[in-house]
């Protein structure tokens, strides 16, 4: 195995800086989503009707999981 060390360049430092910025952004996103963003979601228009059609044509006894009161079917 031929490994050579080289001096760090400004591009190396820029890359490391960018990685740190991305990591910071992900942490900020996760913190905000867990307290606020989680409750800002809405169902797309037409989805409840489409889901009702799928549920009507599904054999519920063959469902692999219990999705609880808000989910009636496995879609996708």
PQR file with spaces between the fields and no chain letter, atoms N, CA, C, O and H, PARSE charges and radii, in Angstrom:
ATOM       1  N    UNK     1       0.845   -1.168    0.000 -0.4000 1.5000
ATOM       2  CA   UNK     1       0.000    0.000    0.000 -0.0000 2.0000
ATOM       3  C    UNK     1       0.897    1.240    0.000  0.5500 1.7000
ATOM       4  O    UNK     1       1.807    1.364    0.819 -0.5500 1.4000
ATOM       5  N    UNK     2       0.632    2.119   -0.899 -0.4000 1.5000
ATOM       6  CA   UNK     2       1.460    3.316   -1.038 -0.0000 2.0000
ATOM       7  C    UNK     2       0.675    4.539   -0.573  0.5500 1.7000
ATOM       8  O    UNK     2      -0.109    5.106   -1.334 -0.5500 1.4000
ATOM       9  H    UNK     2      -0.108    2.018   -1.565  0.4000 1.0000
ATOM      10  N    UNK     3       0.886    4.937    0.660 -0.4000 1.5000
ATOM      11  CA   UNK     3       0.218    6.119    1.204 -0.0000 2.0000
ATOM      12  C    UNK     3       1.223    7.254    1.314  0.5500 1.7000
ATOM      13  O    UNK     3       2.324    7.086    1.838 -0.5500 1.4000
ATOM      14  H    UNK     3       1.523    4.477    1.278  0.4000 1.0000
ATOM      15  N    UNK     4       0.827    8.387    0.818 -0.4000 1.5000
ATOM      16  CA   UNK     4       1.707    9.550    0.927 -0.0000 2.0000
ATOM      17  C    UNK     4       0.981   10.675    1.651  0.5500 1.7000
ATOM      18  O    UNK     4      -0.179   10.975    1.366 -0.5500 1.4000
ATOM      19  H    UNK     4      -0.067    8.523    0.392  0.4000 1.0000
ATOM      20  N    UNK     5       1.662   11.268    2.561 -0.4000 1.5000
ATOM      21  CA   UNK     5       1.122   12.443    3.244 -0.0000 2.0000
ATOM      22  C    UNK     5       1.461   13.676    2.434  0.5500 1.7000
ATOM      23  O    UNK     5       2.510   13.760    1.795 -0.5500 1.4000
ATOM      24  H    UNK     5       2.604   11.025    2.793  0.4000 1.0000
ATOM      25  N    UNK     6       0.565   14.613    2.477 -0.4000 1.5000
ATOM      26  CA   UNK     6       0.828   15.874    1.790 -0.0000 2.0000
ATOM      27  C    UNK     6       0.356   17.011    2.677  0.5500 1.7000
ATOM      28  O    UNK     6      -0.424   16.808    3.607 -0.5500 1.4000
ATOM      29  H    UNK     6      -0.287   14.546    2.997  0.4000 1.0000
ATOM      30  N    UNK     7       0.814   18.153    2.393 -0.4000 1.5000
ATOM      31  CA   UNK     7       0.411   19.330    3.156 -0.0000 2.0000
ATOM      32  C    UNK     7      -1.046   19.658    2.834  0.5500 1.7000
ATOM      33  O    UNK     7      -1.484   19.531    1.691 -0.5500 1.4000
ATOM      34  H    UNK     7       1.447   18.319    1.638  0.4000 1.0000
ATOM      35  N    UNK     8      -1.781   20.078    3.847 -0.4000 1.5000
ATOM      36  CA   UNK     8      -3.175   20.462    3.642 -0.0000 2.0000
ATOM      37  C    UNK     8      -3.236   21.729    2.801  0.5500 1.7000
ATOM      38  O    UNK     8      -2.432   22.647    2.967 -0.5500 1.4000
ATOM      39  H    UNK     8      -1.425   20.181    4.776  0.4000 1.0000
ATOM      40  N    UNK     9      -4.191   21.756    1.911 -0.4000 1.5000
ATOM      41  CA   UNK     9      -4.364   22.926    1.054 -0.0000 2.0000
ATOM      42  C    UNK     9      -5.569   23.725    1.522  0.5500 1.7000
ATOM      43  O    UNK     9      -6.325   23.273    2.383 -0.5500 1.4000
ATOM      44  H    UNK     9      -4.844   21.010    1.776  0.4000 1.0000
ATOM      45  N    UNK    10      -5.745   24.893    0.964 -0.4000 1.5000
ATOM      46  CA   UNK    10      -6.909   25.709    1.314 -0.0000 2.0000
ATOM      47  C    UNK    10      -8.197   24.995    0.909  0.5500 1.7000
ATOM      48  O    UNK    10      -9.231   25.174    1.552 -0.5500 1.4000
ATOM      49  H    UNK    10      -5.131   25.260    0.265  0.4000 1.0000
ATOM      50  N    UNK    11      -8.142   24.194   -0.146 -0.4000 1.5000
ATOM      51  CA   UNK    11      -9.320   23.418   -0.548 -0.0000 2.0000
ATOM      52  C    UNK    11      -9.681   22.385    0.512  0.5500 1.7000
ATOM      53  O    UNK    11     -10.860   22.133    0.761 -0.5500 1.4000
ATOM      54  H    UNK    11      -7.301   24.049   -0.668  0.4000 1.0000
ATOM      55  N    UNK    12      -8.679   21.794    1.131 -0.4000 1.5000
ATOM      56  CA   UNK    12      -8.925   20.831    2.210 -0.0000 2.0000
ATOM      57  C    UNK    12      -9.637   21.510    3.376  0.5500 1.7000
ATOM      58  O    UNK    12     -10.599   20.974    3.927 -0.5500 1.4000
ATOM      59  H    UNK    12      -7.722   21.998    0.929  0.4000 1.0000
ATOM      60  N    UNK    13      -9.157   22.682    3.741 -0.4000 1.5000
ATOM      61  CA   UNK    13      -9.769   23.405    4.851 -0.0000 2.0000
ATOM      62  C    UNK    13     -11.190   23.854    4.491  0.5500 1.7000
ATOM      63  O    UNK    13     -12.082   23.819    5.338 -0.5500 1.4000
ATOM      64  H    UNK    13      -8.376   23.117    3.294  0.4000 1.0000
ATOM      65  N    UNK    14     -11.400   24.269    3.254 -0.4000 1.5000
ATOM      66  CA   UNK    14     -12.727   24.667    2.814 -0.0000 2.0000
ATOM      67  C    UNK    14     -13.679   23.472    2.862  0.5500 1.7000
ATOM      68  O    UNK    14     -14.828   23.609    3.281 -0.5500 1.4000
ATOM      69  H    UNK    14     -10.675   24.297    2.566  0.4000 1.0000
ATOM      70  N    UNK    15     -13.202   22.304    2.436 -0.4000 1.5000
ATOM      71  CA   UNK    15     -14.015   21.093    2.473 -0.0000 2.0000
ATOM      72  C    UNK    15     -14.399   20.747    3.912  0.5500 1.7000
ATOM      73  O    UNK    15     -15.561   20.445    4.184 -0.5500 1.4000
ATOM      74  H    UNK    15     -12.268   22.192    2.096  0.4000 1.0000
ATOM      75  N    UNK    16     -13.443   20.789    4.828 -0.4000 1.5000
ATOM      76  CA   UNK    16     -13.735   20.490    6.234 -0.0000 2.0000
ATOM      77  C    UNK    16     -14.691   21.512    6.836  0.5500 1.7000
ATOM      78  O    UNK    16     -15.573   21.155    7.617 -0.5500 1.4000
ATOM      79  H    UNK    16     -12.500   21.034    4.607  0.4000 1.0000
ATOM      80  N    UNK    17     -14.522   22.765    6.479 -0.4000 1.5000
ATOM      81  CA   UNK    17     -15.419   23.814    6.950 -0.0000 2.0000
ATOM      82  C    UNK    17     -16.840   23.544    6.456  0.5500 1.7000
ATOM      83  O    UNK    17     -17.804   23.662    7.213 -0.5500 1.4000
ATOM      84  H    UNK    17     -13.806   23.055    5.845  0.4000 1.0000
ATOM      85  N    UNK    18     -16.959   23.178    5.176 -0.4000 1.5000
ATOM      86  CA   UNK    18     -18.275   22.899    4.607 -0.0000 2.0000
ATOM      87  C    UNK    18     -18.924   21.700    5.299  0.5500 1.7000
ATOM      88  O    UNK    18     -20.123   21.721    5.575 -0.5500 1.4000
ATOM      89  H    UNK    18     -16.176   23.081    4.561  0.4000 1.0000
ATOM      90  N    UNK    19     -18.145   20.662    5.578 -0.4000 1.5000
ATOM      91  CA   UNK    19     -18.695   19.500    6.291 -0.0000 2.0000
ATOM      92  C    UNK    19     -19.234   19.902    7.659  0.5500 1.7000
ATOM      93  O    UNK    19     -20.303   19.446    8.066 -0.5500 1.4000
ATOM      94  H    UNK    19     -17.171   20.646    5.354  0.4000 1.0000
ATOM      95  N    UNK    20     -18.510   20.740    8.358 -0.4000 1.5000
ATOM      96  CA   UNK    20     -18.963   21.199    9.670 -0.0000 2.0000
ATOM      97  C    UNK    20     -20.243   22.023    9.550  0.5500 1.7000
ATOM      98  O    UNK    20     -21.139   21.904   10.386 -0.5500 1.4000
ATOM      99  H    UNK    20     -17.642   21.111    8.028  0.4000 1.0000
ATOM     100  N    UNK    21     -20.332   22.859    8.512 -0.4000 1.5000
ATOM     101  CA   UNK    21     -21.532   23.670    8.297 -0.0000 2.0000
ATOM     102  C    UNK    21     -22.737   22.779    8.007  0.5500 1.7000
ATOM     103  O    UNK    21     -23.835   23.034    8.501 -0.5500 1.4000
ATOM     104  H    UNK    21     -19.604   22.955    7.833  0.4000 1.0000
ATOM     105  N    UNK    22     -22.532   21.741    7.210 -0.4000 1.5000
ATOM     106  CA   UNK    22     -23.627   20.814    6.903 -0.0000 2.0000
ATOM     107  C    UNK    22     -24.077   20.110    8.176  0.5500 1.7000
ATOM     108  O    UNK    22     -25.276   19.993    8.429 -0.5500 1.4000
ATOM     109  H    UNK    22     -21.640   21.533    6.809  0.4000 1.0000
ATOM     110  N    UNK    23     -23.140   19.648    8.966 -0.4000 1.5000
ATOM     111  CA   UNK    23     -23.479   18.979   10.224 -0.0000 2.0000
ATOM     112  C    UNK    23     -24.256   19.914   11.146  0.5500 1.7000
ATOM     113  O    UNK    23     -25.234   19.504   11.770 -0.5500 1.4000
ATOM     114  H    UNK    23     -22.166   19.743    8.760  0.4000 1.0000
ATOM     115  N    UNK    24     -23.821   21.171   11.231 -0.4000 1.5000
ATOM     116  CA   UNK    24     -24.530   22.163   12.047 -0.0000 2.0000
ATOM     117  C    UNK    24     -25.942   22.391   11.524  0.5500 1.7000
ATOM     118  O    UNK    24     -26.886   22.503   12.306 -0.5500 1.4000
ATOM     119  H    UNK    24     -23.026   21.504   10.723  0.4000 1.0000
ATOM     120  N    UNK    25     -26.088   22.459   10.211 -0.4000 1.5000
ATOM     121  CA   UNK    25     -27.408   22.679    9.609 -0.0000 2.0000
ATOM     122  C    UNK    25     -28.343   21.508    9.904  0.5500 1.7000
ATOM     123  O    UNK    25     -29.524   21.713   10.182 -0.5500 1.4000
ATOM     124  H    UNK    25     -25.321   22.368    9.576  0.4000 1.0000
ATOM     125  N    UNK    26     -27.826   20.295    9.846 -0.4000 1.5000
ATOM     126  CA   UNK    26     -28.646   19.116   10.123 -0.0000 2.0000
ATOM     127  C    UNK    26     -29.113   19.130   11.576  0.5500 1.7000
ATOM     128  O    UNK    26     -30.271   18.822   11.858 -0.5500 1.4000
ATOM     129  H    UNK    26     -26.866   20.129    9.620  0.4000 1.0000
ATOM     130  N    UNK    27     -28.227   19.481   12.489 -0.4000 1.5000
ATOM     131  CA   UNK    27     -28.594   19.549   13.906 -0.0000 2.0000
ATOM     132  C    UNK    27     -29.682   20.599   14.115  0.5500 1.7000
ATOM     133  O    UNK    27     -30.656   20.349   14.827 -0.5500 1.4000
ATOM     134  H    UNK    27     -27.287   19.730   12.260  0.4000 1.0000
ATOM     135  N    UNK    28     -29.524   21.765   13.503 -0.4000 1.5000
ATOM     136  CA   UNK    28     -30.534   22.829   13.631 -0.0000 2.0000
ATOM     137  C    UNK    28     -31.873   22.362   13.071  0.5500 1.7000
ATOM     138  O    UNK    28     -32.915   22.589   13.686 -0.5500 1.4000
ATOM     139  H    UNK    28     -28.734   21.968   12.925  0.4000 1.0000
ATOM     140  N    UNK    29     -31.851   21.716   11.921 -0.4000 1.5000
ATOM     141  CA   UNK    29     -33.085   21.211   11.313 -0.0000 2.0000
ATOM     142  C    UNK    29     -33.761   20.205   12.243  0.5500 1.7000
ATOM     143  O    UNK    29     -34.966   20.292   12.483 -0.5500 1.4000
ATOM     144  H    UNK    29     -31.004   21.532   11.422  0.4000 1.0000
ATOM     145  N    UNK    30     -32.993   19.255   12.764 -0.4000 1.5000
ATOM     146  CA   UNK    30     -33.564   18.227   13.625 -0.0000 2.0000
ATOM     147  C    UNK    30     -34.167   18.827   14.893  0.5500 1.7000
ATOM     148  O    UNK    30     -35.233   18.405   15.341 -0.5500 1.4000
ATOM     149  H    UNK    30     -32.014   19.185   12.569  0.4000 1.0000
ATOM     150  N    UNK    31     -33.477   19.814   15.469 -0.4000 1.5000
ATOM     151  CA   UNK    31     -33.988   20.453   16.683 -0.0000 2.0000
ATOM     152  C    UNK    31     -35.302   21.169   16.408  0.5500 1.7000
ATOM     153  O    UNK    31     -36.253   21.045   17.179 -0.5500 1.4000
ATOM     154  H    UNK    31     -32.611   20.156   15.105  0.4000 1.0000
ATOM     155  N    UNK    32     -35.359   21.921   15.306 -0.4000 1.5000
ATOM     156  CA   UNK    32     -36.578   22.663   14.980 -0.0000 2.0000
ATOM     157  C    UNK    32     -37.711   21.714   14.605  0.5500 1.7000
ATOM     158  O    UNK    32     -38.845   21.897   15.048 -0.5500 1.4000
ATOM     159  H    UNK    32     -34.586   22.022   14.679  0.4000 1.0000
ATOM     160  N    UNK    33     -37.412   20.706   13.795 -0.4000 1.5000
ATOM     161  CA   UNK    33     -38.459   19.787   13.362 -0.0000 2.0000
ATOM     162  C    UNK    33     -39.067   19.044   14.540  0.5500 1.7000
ATOM     163  O    UNK    33     -40.277   18.820   14.573 -0.5500 1.4000
ATOM     164  H    UNK    33     -36.491   20.558   13.436  0.4000 1.0000
ATOM     165  N    UNK    34     -38.240   18.658   15.511 -0.4000 1.5000
ATOM     166  CA   UNK    34     -38.739   17.863   16.640 -0.0000 2.0000
ATOM     167  C    UNK    34     -39.686   18.648   17.537  0.5500 1.7000
ATOM     168  O    UNK    34     -40.488   18.047   18.253 -0.5500 1.4000
ATOM     169  H    UNK    34     -37.257   18.840   15.484  0.4000 1.0000
ATOM     170  N    UNK    35     -39.615   19.970   17.516 -0.4000 1.5000
ATOM     171  CA   UNK    35     -40.473   20.773   18.395 -0.0000 2.0000
ATOM     172  C    UNK    35     -41.546   21.553   17.639  0.5500 1.7000
ATOM     173  O    UNK    35     -42.630   21.776   18.178 -0.5500 1.4000
ATOM     174  H    UNK    35     -38.964   20.458   16.935  0.4000 1.0000
ATOM     175  N    UNK    36     -41.274   21.968   16.416 -0.4000 1.5000
ATOM     176  CA   UNK    36     -42.194   22.836   15.675 -0.0000 2.0000
ATOM     177  C    UNK    36     -42.593   22.253   14.327  0.5500 1.7000
ATOM     178  O    UNK    36     -43.781   22.115   14.033 -0.5500 1.4000
ATOM     179  H    UNK    36     -40.393   21.787   15.977  0.4000 1.0000
ATOM     180  N    UNK    37     -41.617   21.915   13.518 -0.4000 1.5000
ATOM     181  CA   UNK    37     -41.878   21.476   12.154 -0.0000 2.0000
ATOM     182  C    UNK    37     -42.750   20.245   12.067  0.5500 1.7000
ATOM     183  O    UNK    37     -43.504   20.078   11.108 -0.5500 1.4000
ATOM     184  H    UNK    37     -40.652   22.027   13.757  0.4000 1.0000
ATOM     185  N    UNK    38     -42.655   19.393   13.050 -0.4000 1.5000
ATOM     186  CA   UNK    38     -43.447   18.171   13.090 -0.0000 2.0000
ATOM     187  C    UNK    38     -44.935   18.475   13.000  0.5500 1.7000
ATOM     188  O    UNK    38     -45.704   17.685   12.452 -0.5500 1.4000
ATOM     189  H    UNK    38     -42.042   19.529   13.829  0.4000 1.0000
ATOM     190  N    UNK    39     -45.339   19.618   13.538 -0.4000 1.5000
ATOM     191  CA   UNK    39     -46.755   19.972   13.599 -0.0000 2.0000
ATOM     192  C    UNK    39     -47.182   20.897   12.460  0.5500 1.7000
ATOM     193  O    UNK    39     -48.335   21.327   12.424 -0.5500 1.4000
ATOM     194  H    UNK    39     -44.714   20.259   13.984  0.4000 1.0000
ATOM     195  N    UNK    40     -46.286   21.210   11.539 -0.4000 1.5000
ATOM     196  CA   UNK    40     -46.601   22.101   10.431 -0.0000 2.0000
ATOM     197  C    UNK    40     -46.961   21.353    9.150  0.5500 1.7000
ATOM     198  O    UNK    40     -47.160   21.980    8.109 -0.5500 1.4000
ATOM     199  H    UNK    40     -45.349   20.861   11.569  0.4000 1.0000
ATOM     200  N    UNK    41     -47.047   20.040    9.208 -0.4000 1.5000
ATOM     201  CA   UNK    41     -47.332   19.239    8.020 -0.0000 2.0000
ATOM     202  C    UNK    41     -48.821   19.202    7.737  0.5500 1.7000
ATOM     203  O    UNK    41     -49.647   19.329    8.640 -0.5500 1.4000
ATOM     204  H    UNK    41     -46.886   19.531   10.054  0.4000 1.0000
ATOM     205  N    UNK    42     -49.145   19.026    6.472 -0.4000 1.5000
ATOM     206  CA   UNK    42     -50.541   18.879    6.061 -0.0000 2.0000
ATOM     207  C    UNK    42     -50.611   17.819    4.965  0.5500 1.7000
ATOM     208  O    UNK    42     -49.648   17.602    4.230 -0.5500 1.4000
ATOM     209  H    UNK    42     -48.474   18.923    5.738  0.4000 1.0000
ATOM     210  N    UNK    43     -51.762   17.167    4.870 -0.4000 1.5000
ATOM     211  CA   UNK    43     -51.976   16.156    3.841 -0.0000 2.0000
ATOM     212  C    UNK    43     -52.227   16.865    2.516  0.5500 1.7000
ATOM     213  O    UNK    43     -52.964   17.849    2.464 -0.5500 1.4000
ATOM     214  H    UNK    43     -52.544   17.343    5.467  0.4000 1.0000
ATOM     215  N    UNK    44     -51.612   16.364    1.444 -0.4000 1.5000
ATOM     216  CA   UNK    44     -51.839   16.931    0.114 -0.0000 2.0000
ATOM     217  C    UNK    44     -53.306   16.798   -0.272  0.5500 1.7000
ATOM     218  O    UNK    44     -53.974   15.838    0.113 -0.5500 1.4000
ATOM     219  H    UNK    44     -51.013   15.565    1.486  0.4000 1.0000
ATOM     220  N    UNK    45     -53.798   17.761   -1.032 -0.4000 1.5000
ATOM     221  CA   UNK    45     -55.169   17.757   -1.504 -0.0000 2.0000
ATOM     222  C    UNK    45     -55.433   16.492   -2.325  0.5500 1.7000
ATOM     223  O    UNK    45     -54.641   16.136   -3.198 -0.5500 1.4000
ATOM     224  H    UNK    45     -53.255   18.541   -1.345  0.4000 1.0000
ATOM     225  N    UNK    46     -56.535   15.823   -2.042 -0.4000 1.5000
ATOM     226  CA   UNK    46     -56.916   14.633   -2.784 -0.0000 2.0000
ATOM     227  C    UNK    46     -56.409   13.321   -2.202  0.5500 1.7000
ATOM     228  O    UNK    46     -56.877   12.253   -2.596 -0.5500 1.4000
ATOM     229  H    UNK    46     -57.178   16.111   -1.333  0.4000 1.0000
ATOM     230  N    UNK    47     -55.463   13.382   -1.273 -0.4000 1.5000
ATOM     231  CA   UNK    47     -54.896   12.159   -0.700 -0.0000 2.0000
ATOM     232  C    UNK    47     -55.923   11.379    0.134  0.5500 1.7000
ATOM     233  O    UNK    47     -56.005   10.160   -0.010 -0.5500 1.4000
ATOM     234  H    UNK    47     -55.084   14.250   -0.953  0.4000 1.0000
ATOM     235  N    UNK    48     -56.703   12.032    0.995 -0.4000 1.5000
ATOM     236  CA   UNK    48     -57.678   11.245    1.765 -0.0000 2.0000
ATOM     237  C    UNK    48     -58.649   10.467    0.869  0.5500 1.7000
ATOM     238  O    UNK    48     -58.997    9.326    1.173 -0.5500 1.4000
ATOM     239  H    UNK    48     -56.636   13.023    1.112  0.4000 1.0000
ATOM     240  N    UNK    49     -59.083   11.084   -0.232 -0.4000 1.5000
ATOM     241  CA   UNK    49     -59.990   10.400   -1.149 -0.0000 2.0000
ATOM     242  C    UNK    49     -59.292    9.226   -1.841  0.5500 1.7000
ATOM     243  O    UNK    49     -59.873    8.151   -1.988 -0.5500 1.4000
ATOM     244  H    UNK    49     -58.801   12.010   -0.479  0.4000 1.0000
ATOM     245  N    UNK    50     -58.054    9.438   -2.262 -0.4000 1.5000
ATOM     246  CA   UNK    50     -57.290    8.365   -2.900 -0.0000 2.0000
ATOM     247  C    UNK    50     -57.051    7.224   -1.925  0.5500 1.7000
ATOM     248  O    UNK    50     -57.145    6.054   -2.295 -0.5500 1.4000
ATOM     249  H    UNK    50     -57.582   10.311   -2.143  0.4000 1.0000
ATOM     250  N    UNK    51     -56.745    7.561   -0.690 -0.4000 1.5000
ATOM     251  CA   UNK    51     -56.507    6.536    0.322 -0.0000 2.0000
ATOM     252  C    UNK    51     -57.789    5.749    0.609  0.5500 1.7000
ATOM     253  O    UNK    51     -57.746    4.535    0.806 -0.5500 1.4000
ATOM     254  H    UNK    51     -56.669    8.512   -0.390  0.4000 1.0000
ATOM     255  N    UNK    52     -58.914    6.439    0.631 -0.4000 1.5000
ATOM     256  CA   UNK    52     -60.187    5.759    0.881 -0.0000 2.0000
ATOM     257  C    UNK    52     -60.457    4.733   -0.220  0.5500 1.7000
ATOM     258  O    UNK    52     -60.963    3.646    0.059 -0.5500 1.4000
ATOM     259  H    UNK    52     -58.949    7.426    0.471  0.4000 1.0000
ATOM     260  N    UNK    53     -60.122    5.073   -1.474 -0.4000 1.5000
ATOM     261  CA   UNK    53     -60.299    4.134   -2.568 -0.0000 2.0000
ATOM     262  C    UNK    53     -59.414    2.917   -2.433  0.5500 1.7000
ATOM     263  O    UNK    53     -59.843    1.805   -2.739 -0.5500 1.4000
ATOM     264  H    UNK    53     -59.711    5.956   -1.701  0.4000 1.0000
ATOM     265  N    UNK    54     -58.203    3.102   -1.985 -0.4000 1.5000
ATOM     266  CA   UNK    54     -57.273    1.981   -1.795 -0.0000 2.0000
ATOM     267  C    UNK    54     -57.748    1.099   -0.646  0.5500 1.7000
ATOM     268  O    UNK    54     -57.734   -0.128   -0.751 -0.5500 1.4000
ATOM     269  H    UNK    54     -57.855    4.006   -1.735  0.4000 1.0000
ATOM     270  N    UNK    55     -58.165    1.718    0.438 -0.4000 1.5000
ATOM     271  CA   UNK    55     -58.617    0.963    1.607 -0.0000 2.0000
ATOM     272  C    UNK    55     -59.843    0.143    1.256  0.5500 1.7000
ATOM     273  O    UNK    55     -59.981   -0.991    1.713 -0.5500 1.4000
ATOM     274  H    UNK    55     -58.177    2.714    0.523  0.4000 1.0000
ATOM     275  N    UNK    56     -60.739    0.702    0.448 -0.4000 1.5000
ATOM     276  CA   UNK    56     -61.958   -0.020    0.067 -0.0000 2.0000
ATOM     277  C    UNK    56     -61.634   -1.279   -0.734  0.5500 1.7000
ATOM     278  O    UNK    56     -62.404   -2.240   -0.718 -0.5500 1.4000
ATOM     279  H    UNK    56     -60.627    1.624    0.077  0.4000 1.0000
ATOM     280  N    UNK    57     -60.507   -1.278   -1.430 -0.4000 1.5000
ATOM     281  CA   UNK    57     -60.133   -2.420   -2.266 -0.0000 2.0000
ATOM     282  C    UNK    57     -59.036   -3.282   -1.637  0.5500 1.7000
ATOM     283  O    UNK    57     -58.351   -4.019   -2.346 -0.5500 1.4000
ATOM     284  H    UNK    57     -59.882   -0.498   -1.443  0.4000 1.0000
ATOM     285  N    UNK    58     -58.863   -3.200   -0.327 -0.4000 1.5000
ATOM     286  CA   UNK    58     -57.789   -3.926    0.352 -0.0000 2.0000
ATOM     287  C    UNK    58     -58.376   -4.969    1.288  0.5500 1.7000
ATOM     288  O    UNK    58     -59.356   -4.708    1.987 -0.5500 1.4000
ATOM     289  H    UNK    58     -59.420   -2.602    0.249  0.4000 1.0000
ATOM     290  N    UNK    59     -57.777   -6.143    1.298 -0.4000 1.5000
ATOM     291  CA   UNK    59     -58.181   -7.202    2.207 -0.0000 2.0000
ATOM     292  C    UNK    59     -57.494   -6.955    3.551  0.5500 1.7000
ATOM     293  O    UNK    59     -56.310   -7.253    3.707 -0.5500 1.4000
ATOM     294  H    UNK    59     -56.981   -6.355    0.730  0.4000 1.0000
ATOM     295  N    UNK    60     -58.220   -6.424    4.497 -0.4000 1.5000
ATOM     296  CA   UNK    60     -57.621   -6.020    5.777 -0.0000 2.0000
ATOM     297  C    UNK    60     -57.050   -7.196    6.573  0.5500 1.7000
ATOM     298  O    UNK    60     -56.127   -7.012    7.366 -0.5500 1.4000
ATOM     299  H    UNK    60     -59.182   -6.183    4.369  0.4000 1.0000
ATOM     300  N    UNK    61     -57.586   -8.396    6.372 -0.4000 1.5000
ATOM     301  CA   UNK    61     -57.072   -9.539    7.119 -0.0000 2.0000
ATOM     302  C    UNK    61     -55.639   -9.877    6.721  0.5500 1.7000
ATOM     303  O    UNK    61     -54.925  -10.520    7.490 -0.5500 1.4000
ATOM     304  H    UNK    61     -58.336   -8.546    5.727  0.4000 1.0000
ATOM     305  N    UNK    62     -55.209   -9.460    5.541 -0.4000 1.5000
ATOM     306  CA   UNK    62     -53.859   -9.767    5.076 -0.0000 2.0000
ATOM     307  C    UNK    62     -52.859   -8.662    5.406  0.5500 1.7000
ATOM     308  O    UNK    62     -51.699   -8.740    4.999 -0.5500 1.4000
ATOM     309  H    UNK    62     -55.789   -8.938    4.916  0.4000 1.0000
ATOM     310  N    UNK    63     -53.286   -7.650    6.127 -0.4000 1.5000
ATOM     311  CA   UNK    63     -52.383   -6.556    6.489 -0.0000 2.0000
ATOM     312  C    UNK    63     -51.271   -7.076    7.397  0.5500 1.7000
ATOM     313  O    UNK    63     -51.548   -7.781    8.367 -0.5500 1.4000
ATOM     314  H    UNK    63     -54.228   -7.587    6.458  0.4000 1.0000
ATOM     315  N    UNK    64     -50.008   -6.733    7.090 -0.4000 1.5000
ATOM     316  CA   UNK    64     -48.904   -7.234    7.899 -0.0000 2.0000
ATOM     317  C    UNK    64     -48.719   -6.502    9.213  0.5500 1.7000
ATOM     318  O    UNK    64     -48.120   -7.050   10.138 -0.5500 1.4000
ATOM     319  H    UNK    64     -49.783   -6.161    6.302  0.4000 1.0000
ATOM     320  N    UNK    65     -49.216   -5.279    9.321 -0.4000 1.5000
ATOM     321  CA   UNK    65     -48.961   -4.470   10.514 -0.0000 2.0000
ATOM     322  C    UNK    65     -50.233   -3.793   10.983  0.5500 1.7000
ATOM     323  O    UNK    65     -51.173   -3.611   10.209 -0.5500 1.4000
ATOM     324  H    UNK    65     -49.702   -4.834    8.570  0.4000 1.0000
ATOM     325  N    UNK    66     -50.260   -3.423   12.244 -0.4000 1.5000
ATOM     326  CA   UNK    66     -51.345   -2.612   12.773 -0.0000 2.0000
ATOM     327  C    UNK    66     -50.898   -1.154   12.717  0.5500 1.7000
ATOM     328  O    UNK    66     -49.968   -0.759   13.420 -0.5500 1.4000
ATOM     329  H    UNK    66     -49.496   -3.571   12.873  0.4000 1.0000
ATOM     330  N    UNK    67     -51.556   -0.360   11.886 -0.4000 1.5000
ATOM     331  CA   UNK    67     -51.136    1.028   11.705 -0.0000 2.0000
ATOM     332  C    UNK    67     -51.838    1.996   12.634  0.5500 1.7000
ATOM     333  O    UNK    67     -51.548    3.192   12.595 -0.5500 1.4000
ATOM     334  H    UNK    67     -52.311   -0.680   11.315  0.4000 1.0000
ATOM     335  N    UNK    68     -52.739    1.532   13.457 -0.4000 1.5000
ATOM     336  CA   UNK    68     -53.390    2.411   14.409 -0.0000 2.0000
ATOM     337  C    UNK    68     -54.525    3.208   13.787  0.5500 1.7000
ATOM     338  O    UNK    68     -54.906    2.967   12.642 -0.5500 1.4000
ATOM     339  H    UNK    68     -52.974    0.561   13.490  0.4000 1.0000
ATOM     340  N    UNK    69     -55.064    4.158   14.543 -0.4000 1.5000
ATOM     341  CA   UNK    69     -56.271    4.857   14.107 -0.0000 2.0000
ATOM     342  C    UNK    69     -56.077    5.807   12.920  0.5500 1.7000
ATOM     343  O    UNK    69     -57.049    6.123   12.235 -0.5500 1.4000
ATOM     344  H    UNK    69     -54.755    4.354   15.473  0.4000 1.0000
ATOM     345  N    UNK    70     -54.858    6.266   12.661 -0.4000 1.5000
ATOM     346  CA   UNK    70     -54.669    7.255   11.594 -0.0000 2.0000
ATOM     347  C    UNK    70     -54.275    6.624   10.259  0.5500 1.7000
ATOM     348  O    UNK    70     -54.291    7.307    9.234 -0.5500 1.4000
ATOM     349  H    UNK    70     -54.068    6.008   13.217  0.4000 1.0000
ATOM     350  N    UNK    71     -53.927    5.355   10.247 -0.4000 1.5000
ATOM     351  CA   UNK    71     -53.481    4.699    9.013 -0.0000 2.0000
ATOM     352  C    UNK    71     -54.286    3.417    8.809  0.5500 1.7000
ATOM     353  O    UNK    71     -54.355    2.555    9.685 -0.5500 1.4000
ATOM     354  H    UNK    71     -53.913    4.801   11.079  0.4000 1.0000
ATOM     355  N    UNK    72     -54.888    3.319    7.634 -0.4000 1.5000
ATOM     356  CA   UNK    72     -55.732    2.168    7.364 -0.0000 2.0000
ATOM     357  C    UNK    72     -55.119    1.180    6.379  0.5500 1.7000
ATOM     358  O    UNK    72     -55.641    0.076    6.224 -0.5500 1.4000
ATOM     359  H    UNK    72     -54.833    4.019    6.922  0.4000 1.0000
ATOM     360  N    UNK    73     -54.007    1.550    5.696 -0.4000 1.5000
ATOM     361  CA   UNK    73     -53.494    0.673    4.656 -0.0000 2.0000
ATOM     362  C    UNK    73     -51.993    0.867    4.437  0.5500 1.7000
ATOM     363  O    UNK    73     -51.415    1.891    4.800 -0.5500 1.4000
ATOM     364  H    UNK    73     -53.583    2.447    5.822  0.4000 1.0000
ATOM     365  N    UNK    74     -51.393   -0.140    3.837 -0.4000 1.5000
ATOM     366  CA   UNK    74     -50.011   -0.049    3.380 -0.0000 2.0000
ATOM     367  C    UNK    74     -50.074    0.418    1.943  0.5500 1.7000
ATOM     368  O    UNK    74     -50.679   -0.251    1.106 -0.5500 1.4000
ATOM     369  H    UNK    74     -51.863   -0.972    3.542  0.4000 1.0000
ATOM     370  N    UNK    75     -49.467    1.545    1.639 -0.4000 1.5000
ATOM     371  CA   UNK    75     -49.501    2.102    0.276 -0.0000 2.0000
ATOM     372  C    UNK    75     -48.071    2.296   -0.188  0.5500 1.7000
ATOM     373  O    UNK    75     -47.296    2.993    0.468 -0.5500 1.4000
ATOM     374  H    UNK    75     -48.976    2.089    2.320  0.4000 1.0000
ATOM     375  N    UNK    76     -47.716    1.699   -1.294 -0.4000 1.5000
ATOM     376  CA   UNK    76     -46.394    1.925   -1.869 -0.0000 2.0000
ATOM     377  C    UNK    76     -45.348    0.949   -1.516  0.5500 1.7000
ATOM     378  O    UNK    76     -44.209    1.076   -1.964 -0.5500 1.4000
ATOM     379  H    UNK    76     -48.346    1.134   -1.827  0.4000 1.0000
